[in-house]
Amino acid sequence: MPPPPSPAAPLRADCIGDSAGGLTFDVAARGNAGAALLVLRRRAADAPDGEGETVSLPLAPAAEGRLRAALPSSVSLPEGRWDAYALLSGGEPRRLVPGVTDLRSLAERTPSGLLGHVAVRIPYATRQGNLTVRSWLRAPHAEAVELRLASGGLTVRGRVYGTQFVPGADAELRARPGDGAGGEGGGGVRRVHVTAERAEFTFTVPYEGLVPGVWDLWLRPAGDAGPVVRLARLLDDVADKNPVFTFPRARVRTPQGPVEAGPYYTRDNDLSLTVSPLDADA
């Protein structure tokens, strides 16, 4: 019996980001003489209903042996991780691997916020070396621009998109259920005052009084009367902030005993705090 056919080799794709948040893909595909598509498949784990989703973009000849597809910012790409494939004429979808990637314009981008949302797409290489696009679609959005660390707390400076501040704006720390903060099952909430000027904001979270666990940071631009917006850092060219942006942790003595606290970015690049108990002698 002959051996089963080996899977087709992946194709290489160069990616360029533009200042509006769109992406261009140049796929090396010599010998292709027919209709072709660039296919993005959202992972089922990132879909609210657990079902994968597909977006197909036409691949058109751009140069000898190269096909080009454009993903403009006007094309909706729901939040999640989208694996990239090329579907050439008469063949099966073939996984794409990253080639040359130029995302400098993403790091310099400042969305207007006039559409009421912020759309971010960042191509990256997976652990297996394949090409995937991480997409965020936030409406409204609170961008964490700068974190200033002190021994007793964390100061966050940022900007909102798609909403406005009104008197009574504040930031909210929510204890994540199951991580110990706020008692059994979580549920603890703390609020701190926000200083705002137009779309810019600043607030400081004192570590003292935070019980051990994980605390997620949210913003209430309109106080109790408006939306609650998750703080995140999205507007740059780094798909996964967690291993890149690391922060020192501060030791604080609280009535419940000494703790160690500090910020971090989650798997989705949202901003959170961890508070860990220490030995009394630490």
LUMTI-478897 format. One record per residue: residue number from 1; x, y, z of N, C-alpha, C, CB in turn. Coordinates in steps of 0.02 Angstrom, whole numbers, plus 50000, padded with zeros to 5 digits. Glycine has a CB too. Layout:
BEGIN
NUM,X,Y,Z,X,Y,Z,X,Y,Z,X,Y,Z
...
***
This chain:
BEGIN
1,50043,49940,50000,50000,50000,50000,50044,50062,50000,49952,50000,50062
2,50032,50109,49955,50074,50169,49953,50062,50212,50014,50060,50210,49889
3,50113,50249,50035,50105,50292,50093,50055,50348,50078,50172,50322,50115
4,50021,50374,50130,49974,50429,50119,50011,50491,50095,49934,50445,50182
5,49978,50532,50055,50012,50592,50030,50030,50639,50088,49968,50629,49979
6,50088,50669,50084,50109,50715,50136,50072,50781,50128,50186,50726,50134
7,50058,50816,50184,50023,50880,50178,50065,50931,50142,50004,50906,50247
8,50031,50976,50106,50066,51027,50069,50105,51072,50116,50017,51069,50027
9,50163,51094,50093,50204,51138,50134,50170,51205,50144,50274,51148,50102
10,50180,51236,50202,50149,51302,50213,50178,51353,50166,50158,51324,50285
11,50141,51407,50155,50163,51462,50112,50183,51521,50156,50107,51483,50063
12,50231,51560,50131,50256,51617,50169,50216,51680,50149,50331,51628,50157
13,50200,51721,50200,50163,51782,50187,50197,51841,50223,50090,51776,50210
14,50211,51894,50186,50234,51957,50215,50173,51997,50237,50278,51997,50166
15,50179,52033,50293,50123,52073,50320,50145,52144,50331,50097,52042,50386
16,50102,52191,50309,50115,52262,50320,50052,52293,50351,50133,52298,50252
17,50062,52330,50405,50007,52365,50438,50004,52436,50414,50015,52362,50513
18,49944,52465,50412,49937,52536,50393,49911,52577,50452,49890,52543,50332
19,49913,52642,50444,49897,52687,50500,49823,52686,50518,49918,52757,50483
20,49781,52659,50474,49709,52654,50489,49692,52590,50526,49669,52659,50425
21,49740,52545,50534,49728,52482,50568,49717,52424,50521,49669,52489,50612
22,49726,52434,50456,49719,52380,50407,49783,52340,50399,49696,52407,50340
23,49777,52282,50366,49835,52239,50352,49835,52220,50278,49834,52176,50396
24,49896,52214,50251,49906,52187,50183,49949,52125,50188,49939,52240,50137
25,49928,52071,50153,49964,52008,50152,49991,51995,50082,49917,51949,50175
26,50056,51983,50076,50087,51964,50013,50109,51891,50019,50147,52010,49994
27,50078,51847,49979,50090,51775,49984,50134,51753,49926,50023,51736,49985
28,50187,51716,49942,50231,51688,49891,50198,51625,49864,50302,51673,49919
29,50174,51628,49800,50138,51572,49771,50153,51568,49697,50061,51578,49783
30,50210,51541,49680,50230,51536,49610,50189,51481,49576,50306,51521,49605
31,50172,51494,49514,50138,51443,49474,50063,51442,49483,50165,51377,49491
32,50036,51484,49526,49963,51484,49534,49931,51521,49476,49943,51517,49602
33,49883,51490,49444,49851,51519,49385,49775,51513,49391,49876,51485,49320
34,49747,51543,49440,49675,51539,49449,49653,51578,49509,49652,51467,49456
35,49589,51573,49525,49562,51610,49583,49595,51586,49647,49486,51602,49587
36,49608,51632,49692,49641,51615,49755,49611,51659,49811,49718,51624,49750
37,49612,51632,49871,49585,51668,49929,49634,51664,49987,49517,51639,49949
38,49635,51717,50027,49666,51714,50093,49610,51702,50143,49707,51780,50110
39,49616,51650,50182,49562,51629,50227,49585,51638,50299,49541,51555,50214
40,49546,51674,50339,49558,51683,50410,49505,51644,50448,49559,51758,50430
41,49526,51599,50492,49479,51558,50531,49487,51574,50604,49492,51482,50518
42,49433,51598,50634,49435,51612,50706,49431,51547,50745,49377,51660,50726
43,49473,51542,50795,49473,51482,50837,49408,51477,50876,49534,51482,50886
44,49382,51417,50879,49317,51407,50913,49320,51429,50985,49297,51333,50909
45,49377,51422,51018,49383,51441,51089,49373,51516,51099,49450,51420,51116
46,49384,51556,51046,49376,51629,51052,49307,51653,51032,49428,51663,51010
47,49265,51609,51007,49198,51628,50985,49148,51620,51042,49175,51587,50924
48,49103,51668,51052,49055,51664,51108,49013,51601,51106,49010,51724,51108
49,48995,51578,51046,48953,51519,51040,48992,51455,51030,48905,51527,50982
50,49059,51460,51034,49101,51401,51026,49108,51377,50955,49075,51346,51067
51,49081,51415,50907,49084,51397,50836,49137,51438,50802,49015,51405,50802
52,49178,51406,50760,49228,51443,50721,49194,51486,50669,49278,51395,50688
53,49230,51535,50644,49204,51581,50595,49258,51592,50543,49182,51650,50627
54,49238,51607,50481,49286,51615,50426,49275,51681,50391,49280,51557,50377
55,49330,51715,50375,49330,51774,50333,49375,51760,50274,49352,51838,50372
56,49350,51769,50212,49389,51756,50152,49402,51821,50115,49352,51706,50106
57,49465,51829,50094,49486,51889,50058,49517,51868,49991,49537,51931,50100
58,49500,51901,49936,49529,51882,49871,49604,51895,49869,49495,51919,49814
59,49641,51848,49841,49712,51855,49828,49722,51871,49754,49752,51791,49849
60,49749,51929,49741,49759,51951,49671,49833,51955,49655,49725,52020,49659
61,49852,51943,49591,49923,51949,49573,49950,52018,49589,49933,51933,49499
62,50009,52020,49621,50040,52084,49638,50108,52091,49604,50049,52090,49714
63,50141,52036,49592,50206,52034,49558,50219,51962,49538,50264,52062,49604
64,50273,51950,49504,50289,51882,49483,50295,51837,49544,50353,51881,49441
65,50251,51785,49546,50255,51737,49601,50227,51762,49666,50324,51717,49611
66,50190,51817,49666,50163,51844,49728,50090,51863,49720,50204,51906,49751
67,50051,51847,49771,49980,51864,49774,49968,51909,49834,49936,51800,49778
68,49921,51956,49826,49910,52006,49879,49836,52007,49900,49932,52076,49856
69,49825,52010,49966,49758,52019,49994,49759,52076,50043,49733,51953,50028
70,49704,52113,50045,49700,52170,50091,49644,52158,50142,49687,52235,50053
71,49660,52172,50205,49610,52171,50258,49603,52242,50285,49630,52120,50316
72,49560,52283,50254,49554,52352,50277,49520,52356,50345,49514,52393,50227
73,49529,52411,50378,49500,52419,50445,49424,52420,50442,49525,52483,50477
74,49395,52433,50382,49322,52435,50375,49291,52366,50374,49304,52472,50312
75,49331,52313,50363,49305,52245,50364,49303,52220,50436,49349,52198,50320
76,49244,52199,50458,49236,52176,50527,49274,52111,50539,49162,52168,50544
77,49312,52110,50593,49347,52050,50614,49335,52043,50690,49424,52052,50596
78,49285,52003,50710,49268,51998,50781,49329,51978,50823,49213,51946,50791
79,49325,51995,50887,49382,51985,50931,49400,51911,50938,49367,52014,51000
80,49465,51898,50935,49489,51829,50942,49553,51818,50903,49436,51780,50918
81,49572,51754,50897,49632,51734,50861,49611,51700,50796,49677,51686,50904
82,49639,51725,50741,49620,51703,50675,49680,51671,50640,49592,51762,50632
83,49676,51607,50627,49730,51571,50593,49725,51584,50518,49726,51495,50607
84,49783,51596,50486,49785,51617,50416,49803,51559,50369,49835,51674,50407
85,49765,51554,50314,49776,51503,50263,49772,51535,50194,49723,51446,50269
86,49802,51502,50145,49793,51521,50074,49758,51464,50039,49862,51537,50040
87,49706,51480,50002,49668,51431,49963,49681,51447,49890,49591,51432,49979
88,49726,51408,49859,49744,51418,49789,49699,51376,49744,49818,51401,49777
89,49695,51393,49681,49649,51359,49636,49664,51284,49634,49655,51389,49565
90,49610,51245,49641,49616,51173,49635,49650,51139,49694,49653,51156,49574
91,49659,51173,49750,49694,51142,49805,49657,51148,49871,49762,51173,49812
92,49688,51123,49923,49662,51128,49991,49693,51189,50025,49676,51063,50032
93,49659,51216,50077,49689,51272,50113,49757,51253,50142,49642,51294,50170
94,49805,51298,50134,49873,51286,50158,49889,51339,50211,49925,51289,50099
95,49917,51315,50265,49934,51359,50321,49988,51409,50298,49959,51319,50382
96,49981,51471,50320,50030,51522,50306,50079,51529,50364,49996,51589,50292
97,50141,51545,50348,50192,51560,50398,50215,51632,50386,50252,51510,50395
98,50237,51666,50439,50256,51737,50432,50320,51744,50391,50265,51769,50500
99,50320,51795,50349,50381,51816,50314,50405,51880,50345,50368,51824,50238
100,50415,51931,50303,50435,51997,50327,50373,52032,50355,50469,52039,50271
101,50378,52058,50415,50322,52092,50447,50342,52164,50464,50298,52054,50510
102,50302,52212,50440,50314,52283,50454,50252,52312,50487,50332,52322,50388
103,50257,52322,50552,50200,52347,50590,50215,52414,50623,50179,52296,50643
104,50263,52450,50595,50283,52514,50626,50225,52563,50631,50340,52545,50588
105,50181,52563,50581,50126,52610,50582,50076,52595,50639,50089,52609,50515
106,50072,52532,50661,50027,52515,50715,50050,52546,50780,50020,52440,50723
107,50117,52548,50791,50143,52576,50852,50135,52652,50856,50216,52559,50859
108,50125,52684,50798,50117,52757,50796,50044,52777,50787,50159,52786,50739
109,49999,52730,50790,49929,52744,50774,49891,52773,50833,49895,52680,50751
110,49851,52824,50820,49806,52852,50870,49737,52856,50838,49830,52923,50894
111,49693,52808,50852,49626,52808,50821,49587,52871,50841,49587,52746,50842
112,49542,52892,50796,49501,52951,50811,49447,52936,50862,49470,52977,50747
113,49422,52874,50863,49368,52856,50908,49300,52879,50883,49381,52885,50975
114,49297,52909,50823,49234,52936,50798,49185,52880,50781,49247,52978,50737
115,49209,52820,50766,49164,52765,50750,49134,52732,50812,49202,52713,50710
116,49155,52755,50870,49127,52726,50931,49161,52663,50954,49055,52714,50922
117,49211,52640,50916,49247,52579,50935,49319,52584,50913,49213,52515,50904
118,49360,52539,50937,49430,52533,50916,49441,52462,50891,49479,52550,50975
119,49466,52457,50829,49481,52392,50799,49557,52385,50792,49446,52384,50730
120,49583,52331,50819,49656,52319,50817,49668,52249,50790,49688,52326,50889
121,49714,52242,50742,49733,52177,50715,49809,52173,50714,49703,52166,50643
122,49837,52123,50746,49910,52114,50749,49927,52044,50726,49937,52128,50821
123,49963,52037,50671,49986,51970,50650,50046,51948,50692,50005,51969,50575
124,50050,51883,50706,50106,51858,50746,50119,51785,50728,50091,51865,50821
125,50176,51760,50750,50194,51690,50739,50175,51650,50801,50270,51683,50725
126,50140,51594,50790,50121,51550,50845,50182,51511,50869,50065,51503,50824
127,50174,51473,50921,50229,51431,50945,50252,51381,50893,50209,51395,51009
128,50206,51361,50848,50223,51314,50795,50252,51350,50734,50161,51275,50775
129,50257,51416,50737,50286,51454,50681,50236,51473,50627,50340,51415,50650
130,50171,51466,50641,50120,51483,50591,50097,51556,50600,50061,51436,50597
131,50063,51580,50548,50039,51649,50549,49967,51652,50576,50042,51680,50478
132,49957,51693,50626,49891,51704,50656,49882,51779,50666,49883,51665,50723
133,49820,51802,50661,49805,51873,50673,49763,51878,50737,49766,51904,50612
134,49788,51918,50784,49750,51931,50845,49709,51994,50834,49797,51939,50907
135,49644,51988,50843,49599,52044,50831,49565,52065,50896,49546,52025,50778
136,49559,52131,50905,49519,52160,50960,49468,52207,50930,49564,52197,51013
137,49409,52208,50958,49356,52255,50938,49322,52279,51001,49305,52221,50888
138,49341,52339,51023,49317,52365,51087,49274,52427,51075,49376,52381,51134
139,49215,52428,51105,49170,52485,51098,49133,52496,51165,49119,52473,51040
140,49151,52549,51202,49209,52593,51193,49273,52559,51217,49199,52659,51231
141,49328,52596,51216,49393,52568,51235,49430,52615,51282,49436,52552,51173
142,49463,52587,51333,49506,52625,51379,49577,52599,51372,49481,52620,51453
143,49621,52640,51342,49690,52620,51329,49735,52640,51387,49714,52651,51265
144,49772,52591,51414,49822,52605,51465,49886,52627,51431,49835,52541,51510
145,49901,52691,51435,49958,52720,51400,50023,52714,51440,49945,52792,51383
146,50018,52726,51506,50078,52726,51549,50059,52701,51618,50110,52796,51552
147,50103,52658,51646,50096,52636,51715,50155,52663,51755,50093,52558,51719
148,50140,52697,51810,50192,52723,51854,50187,52686,51920,50186,52801,51865
149,50241,52655,51940,50242,52612,51999,50273,52649,52058,50279,52548,51985
150,50243,52640,52116,50270,52666,52179,50262,52611,52230,50233,52732,52202
151,50296,52619,52287,50296,52566,52337,50226,52553,52364,50343,52583,52393
152,50184,52606,52364,50118,52598,52394,50061,52593,52345,50105,52655,52438
153,50074,52593,52280,50019,52589,52233,50040,52595,52161,49969,52641,52249
154,49989,52600,52118,49999,52602,52046,49960,52661,52017,49977,52535,52012
155,49994,52704,51977,49961,52758,51942,49954,52740,51869,50000,52824,51951
156,49894,52745,51843,49879,52729,51773,49861,52792,51736,49822,52676,51768
157,49895,52803,51680,49877,52859,51635,49853,52829,51570,49938,52907,51624
158,49798,52855,51543,49771,52825,51482,49726,52872,51443,49734,52764,51499
159,49690,52842,51396,49647,52880,51351,49586,52837,51334,49685,52901,51287
160,49528,52868,51329,49467,52832,51310,49450,52847,51237,49409,52850,51356
161,49417,52798,51206,49393,52805,51137,49320,52783,51135,49437,52763,51087
162,49280,52822,51099,49210,52802,51090,49165,52821,51148,49207,52730,51080
163,49189,52861,51195,49146,52884,51250,49177,52948,51277,49140,52829,51306
164,49142,52980,51324,49166,53042,51354,49161,53039,51430,49126,53102,51328
165,49203,53079,51462,49201,53083,51535,49148,53133,51557,49270,53102,51563
166,49117,53118,51614,49071,53165,51646,49091,53168,51720,48996,53143,51637
167,49068,53219,51756,49082,53221,51828,49059,53157,51863,49048,53282,51861
168,49101,53133,51908,49085,53071,51943,49119,53010,51913,49012,53060,51942
169,49162,53020,51864,49198,52963,51834,49244,52932,51886,49238,52985,51773
170,49250,52866,51883,49296,52832,51928,49321,52768,51896,49262,52816,51996
171,49372,52739,51928,49398,52675,51907,49375,52622,51956,49477,52676,51902
172,49369,52561,51932,49342,52508,51973,49389,52448,51971,49271,52488,51949
173,49403,52421,52030,49441,52359,52036,49391,52304,52055,49499,52365,52090
174,49390,52252,52015,49345,52197,52028,49384,52134,52045,49298,52184,51967
175,49369,52105,52102,49401,52043,52121,49378,51987,52074,49386,52025,52195
176,49425,51952,52046,49407,51899,52000,49381,51838,52038,49468,51879,51956
177,49322,51813,52021,49294,51756,52057,49340,51696,52055,49225,51737,52028
178,49345,51661,52112,49385,51601,52114,49458,51611,52130,49380,51566,52051
179,49480,51676,52136,49550,51689,52151,49561,51714,52221,49578,51739,52102
180,49510,51710,52263,49520,51726,52333,49503,51797,52352,49589,51713,52352
181,49510,51845,52306,49498,51915,52325,49425,51927,52337,49524,51962,52270
182,49410,51965,52389,49341,51983,52403,49302,51928,52437,49307,52002,52340
183,49336,51877,52463,49300,51824,52498,49286,51766,52452,49235,51851,52526
184,49252,51716,52478,49237,51656,52441,49197,51673,52378,49199,51605,52485
185,49221,51649,52319,49188,51663,52256,49203,51732,52228,49115,51656,52265
186,49247,51771,52261,49263,51838,52237,49206,51886,52251,49278,51836,52162
187,49198,51935,52208,49143,51982,52216,49163,52048,52247,49089,51952,52256
188,49226,52055,52270,49247,52118,52299,49254,52172,52245,49313,52109,52336
189,49235,52233,52262,49239,52290,52216,49267,52350,52254,49170,52307,52185
190,49315,52384,52223,49341,52447,52252,49341,52499,52197,49412,52437,52282
191,49327,52560,52216,49328,52615,52168,49378,52669,52190,49258,52646,52161
192,49409,52701,52140,49456,52756,52153,49438,52813,52106,49530,52733,52143
193,49453,52874,52128,49437,52934,52091,49479,52939,52027,49448,52997,52135
194,49449,52964,51974,49483,52975,51910,49488,53049,51896,49446,52938,51852
195,49547,53073,51878,49557,53141,51854,49557,53138,51778,49623,53172,51882
196,49512,53176,51746,49504,53173,51673,49508,53242,51642,49438,53139,51654
197,49537,53245,51582,49538,53305,51542,49527,53285,51469,49605,53345,51550
198,49467,53301,51444,49446,53278,51377,49448,53202,51377,49491,53308,51321
199,49489,53172,51333,49490,53099,51329,49544,53068,51372,49500,53077,51257
200,49587,53109,51404,49642,53083,51444,49620,53073,51516,49702,53132,51440
201,49649,53023,51548,49631,53010,51618,49691,52985,51657,49574,52958,51623
202,49687,52994,51724,49738,52970,51771,49702,52948,51834,49792,53025,51786
203,49725,52893,51863,49702,52873,51929,49756,52833,51963,49636,52832,51924
204,49752,52829,52030,49801,52792,52069,49765,52739,52111,49842,52839,52113
205,49791,52679,52108,49764,52623,52148,49811,52612,52207,49758,52557,52105
206,49788,52624,52269,49830,52608,52327,49827,52532,52340,49807,52647,52389
207,49885,52503,52351,49887,52431,52363,49860,52414,52433,49958,52405,52357
208,49867,52460,52480,49845,52446,52548,49770,52432,52549,49862,52505,52595
209,49751,52378,52581,49681,52361,52586,49658,52310,52534,49640,52421,52580
210,49700,52296,52484,49681,52245,52434,49697,52176,52463,49719,52257,52368
211,49646,52134,52468,49658,52067,52493,49689,52024,52438,49592,52035,52518
212,49724,51970,52455,49757,51929,52405,49708,51902,52353,49792,51871,52438
213,49733,51899,52292,49693,51874,52235,49711,51914,52173,49618,51879,52250
214,49669,51908,52121,49677,51945,52059,49622,51998,52054,49675,51897,51998
215,49642,52059,52038,49596,52115,52031,49599,52142,51960,49613,52171,52083
216,49542,52142,51925,49538,52168,51857,49520,52242,51859,49487,52128,51815
217,49551,52282,51815,49542,52354,51816,49493,52376,51761,49609,52390,51807
218,49443,52415,51782,49391,52441,51738,49386,52516,51746,49323,52407,51751
219,49355,52549,51698,49345,52621,51700,49271,52636,51692,49387,52657,51645
220,49247,52684,51733,49178,52708,51727,49180,52782,51707,49139,52698,51795
221,49184,52796,51641,49190,52867,51620,49131,52909,51640,49198,52870,51545
222,49071,52879,51645,49011,52917,51663,48986,52897,51732,48957,52906,51612
223,49029,52870,51774,49008,52849,51840,48957,52793,51836,48980,52908,51879
224,48908,52794,51879,48858,52741,51881,48810,52744,51822,48819,52745,51945
225,48809,52800,51786,48759,52809,51733,48780,52782,51665,48742,52881,51727
226,48843,52762,51657,48866,52743,51591,48898,52675,51589,48914,52794,51566
227,48935,52661,51534,48965,52595,51524,49024,52584,51571,48988,52588,51453
228,49038,52520,51583,49098,52500,51619,49146,52472,51567,49082,52447,51676
229,49206,52500,51563,49253,52486,51509,49315,52452,51537,49271,52551,51471
230,49333,52395,51510,49394,52359,51531,49455,52397,51509,49395,52287,51504
231,49504,52406,51555,49567,52437,51536,49612,52385,51501,49603,52466,51597
232,49645,52407,51448,49688,52362,51410,49741,52404,51375,49648,52320,51358
233,49793,52370,51353,49843,52402,51309,49842,52366,51242,49916,52401,51341
234,49816,52400,51191,49807,52369,51126,49843,52405,51070,49734,52365,51110
235,49855,52470,51078,49877,52511,51022,49952,52513,51014,49851,52582,51031
236,49979,52455,50996,50050,52450,50976,50057,52389,50932,50097,52446,51039
237,50117,52364,50923,50128,52308,50877,50145,52243,50913,50183,52325,50828
238,50130,52239,50978,50146,52180,51018,50082,52140,51030,50179,52199,51086
239,50078,52080,51002,50017,52040,51007,50005,52013,51077,50019,51983,50957
240,50059,51995,51112,50053,51966,51179,50096,52006,51226,50073,51890,51179
241,50065,52049,51266,50103,52095,51309,50134,52059,51369,50058,52151,51333
242,50103,52004,51392,50122,51975,51456,50196,51959,51462,50083,51912,51467
243,50228,51925,51413,50300,51911,51422,50346,51970,51405,50319,51852,51379
244,50318,52022,51375,50358,52079,51352,50359,52135,51404,50332,52106,51286
245,50300,52152,51431,50293,52205,51480,50289,52173,51549,50231,52250,51466
246,50344,52175,51586,50345,52147,51653,50359,52204,51703,50399,52090,51660
247,50330,52198,51762,50333,52252,51811,50355,52226,51879,50265,52287,51816
248,50394,52266,51915,50413,52246,51984,50352,52245,52029,50466,52293,52012
249,50357,52204,52081,50303,52198,52130,50324,52232,52194,50285,52124,52142
250,50277,52265,52226,50290,52303,52287,50267,52263,52348,50256,52372,52285
251,50304,52269,52403,50285,52238,52466,50250,52290,52510,50347,52209,52502
252,50191,52272,52533,50150,52319,52571,50124,52284,52633,50091,52346,52529
253,50125,52318,52689,50097,52290,52750,50025,52313,52756,50138,52311,52813
254,49980,52266,52767,49909,52281,52774,49885,52254,52841,49868,52249,52714
255,49824,52273,52862,49797,52245,52925,49792,52169,52923,49730,52275,52939
256,49786,52141,52863,49781,52068,52858,49850,52035,52855,49741,52049,52796
257,49903,52076,52854,49971,52049,52849,50006,52076,52787,49969,51973,52848
258,50070,52060,52779,50108,52086,52721,50086,52052,52656,50183,52075,52732
259,50086,52092,52602,50069,52065,52536,50119,52092,52486,49996,52085,52516
260,50119,52059,52428,50160,52081,52371,50112,52094,52314,50215,52028,52352
261,50114,52154,52285,50065,52174,52234,50099,52204,52174,50015,52224,52264
262,50067,52195,52116,50093,52224,52054,50048,52212,51996,50162,52197,52040
263,50055,52253,51942,50012,52247,51883,50040,52195,51834,50005,52314,51849
264,49996,52173,51790,50017,52130,51734,49964,52134,51680,50029,52057,51757
265,49984,52115,51618,49937,52111,51563,49917,52038,51553,49967,52140,51498
266,49852,52027,51545,49826,51960,51537,49838,51932,51467,49751,51959,51553
267,49813,51872,51456,49819,51841,51389,49785,51883,51335,49788,51771,51391
268,49736,51922,51354,49701,51965,51306,49725,52037,51308,49627,51963,51320
269,49781,52050,51343,49811,52116,51349,49769,52164,51391,49823,52145,51281
270,49725,52137,51433,49689,52177,51482,49734,52188,51543,49622,52143,51502
271,49720,52243,51579,49762,52261,51636,49731,52234,51701,49770,52338,51641
272,49773,52200,51740,49751,52172,51804,49806,52181,51856,49732,52097,51797
273,49787,52168,51919,49834,52169,51975,49834,52101,52010,49816,52225,52026
274,49892,52080,52032,49895,52021,52074,49918,52042,52143,49943,51967,52043
275,49887,52013,52194,49905,52026,52263,49918,51958,52296,49850,52066,52301
276,49978,51948,52322,49996,51883,52351,50017,51892,52423,50053,51850,52310
277,49994,51848,52467,50014,51853,52538,50088,51835,52546,49970,51808,52581
278,50119,51865,52597,50188,51850,52615,50190,51826,52687,50232,51912,52607
279,50244,51793,52703,50254,51773,52773,50260,51836,52816,50318,51729,52781
280,50237,51833,52876,50239,51891,52920,50309,51917,52931,50208,51874,52987
281,50359,51874,52925,50428,51894,52936,50461,51921,52872,50469,51836,52963
282,50423,51921,52816,50455,51943,52752,50467,52017,52752,50410,51924,52692
***
